Amino acid sequence: MKGGKPRFSKGLIRESLKFLLILFLVLIFFSGVMAQEIFDFVPEDVGYFLILRGLRSAMEVLRDSTNFFGAYLGDNGFGAERAFYGIIDAAGYNAEVDTSFLKDALNDDILLVGEGIDLSLDDLLMFDPFYLLEKLKLTKNRVFMAWRTTSSFQLLKAVAALLDMAIFVQPGENVNELRSSTGTLFYHTADDYLIIGGNKDAVTLATKTYSGEGRRLLESNGRGREVAEMSYDYTLAGYIDGDRFQLDLGLESTFSIESTVVFARPEGHTLTATIVQDTLFLNNEDLQKMLSLSDTKELEASKETFGDYTVFFPSSSVETLRKELAHWFELDLEPYKELADFVVLLSRESTGNTRIYGDLVSDTPRVTAIFTNKGSDTDGLEAPLKEWGAIKSSHKGSRIYELENDFDTIYFIFSNETTVLTSLTPDEYYRLLSDAESLSDNISYNFVREIGLEKDIAQAFIDMKKVFKSLIGVSVDSALFYQQTFVDDGNMIHALRFY
């Protein structure tokens, strides 16, 4: 449990949240290919494609219709939109490109195609919007971006300015280079389109596929073709073959991921994203077990909660618990085998759904995990703590154990109904509990829950009203809401809403 400020994104929703944020930030620098031909660039043997349509219009809709993006993009909040266009203006000035041309190009279709680039969004979020292209400088895999424009060289100059790279043209070459001290990108310009890739082979493959010299993915992949056809109704759509993209929730079951499809667009007062993963179970019993874990979480939502982050997941999902606590405490429990085994024991000796509450915006980890006991007798759970020399006290009939390790102090609070693991001191825990309200009384939670999936296996809620208030002093009802579940055909569904 290291000190210092924890990372902003934690818990079960962090991968899907990063997925959306990074794609919106990374792809905003590129204008699009003509809609009827954009997928002609996608070769048969690549692993994924992502397409973004009408980004500038979508940003304006989200800014004006959703509380989250109103606070994030608007001048009265973070001001991200003004800052972004400031970057565009500066790049246009340096490259001697008309900035209105660049801004209008943001509404064109954008295509990202690749076979093996690392889609670990946890890594991507640690960098600025230029990170993907910086990553392309180092990749040996075939990855490229494509867009069509009447001024391809102007766009190339703007990209070079944005990336602080120099354009290098080799006479007679079909593929040329963008160079910098940190690496090289490759490009091809034509009358009506521009390709930028991580290596020469990627750019050559794109141009040959476009000209019909190689088979295209949509000619042989039915699922990819389906996504392409549906993409016209969404701001963001994508197809990812195999297990290249995984939202690792730690669910303990034997299944493999065959493909992933992604759709996102503004809907009402939200940005809604749906990720569907085609899974293959070794046997039907494992699927039925997953289906049986799905419920409404009404009981959990009626309990007192505090902090700006709440997550519910099945107590039987031990790996999910390990991952949650590791992210919160910034501690790998594996080297501390006895403590790790004890946490596993708490989970297995509980029933229903485990609840974790915490504060994303704090200088030190502030997290509480609550387990519902299978029975009122917790002597077996308390015994290891006594053996380890934990300091025991009591409060209103509850037994409290204070356990120190090499990093910090953890408290365990036992009552007849629940077992609590918390980084808070008992005084602070009970003080917060006395002032706590239930999620069922939270306006933002009720809004996103009403329009979400009826049942889920796991869900996470971030009260952005509290986060924005802490970070920028803006008080607005806003939330991030994540749900994960399985459906009867074995597909795993991830739903994310920004409100």
ABEGO torsion letter per residue (X at the ends): XBBEBBBABBEAAAAAAAAAAAAAAAAAABBBBBAAAAAAABBAABABBBBBBGAAAAAAAAAAABAAAAAAABAABAGAAAAAAAAAAAAAAAAGBBAAAAAAAAABBBBBBBAABBABAAAAAABBAAAAAAAAAABABBBBBBBBBABAAAAAAAAAAAAGBBBBBBBGBABBBBBBAAEBBBBBBBAABBBBBABAAAAAAAAAAAAGABBBAAAABAAAAAAAAAAAABABBBBBBEAABBBBAGBBBBBBBABBBBBBBBBEABBBBBBBBBBBBABAAAAAAAAAABBAGAAAAABBBBEABBBBBBAABAAAAAAAAAAAAGBBAAABAAAAAAAAAAAAABBEBBBBBBBABBABBBBBBBBBBABABAAAAAAAAAAAGBBBBBBGGBBBBBBBBAABBBBBBBBAABBBBBABBAAAAAAAAAABBBAAABAAAAAAAAABBABBABBBBBBAAAAAAAAAGBBBBBBBBBBBBBBAAGBBBBBBBBX
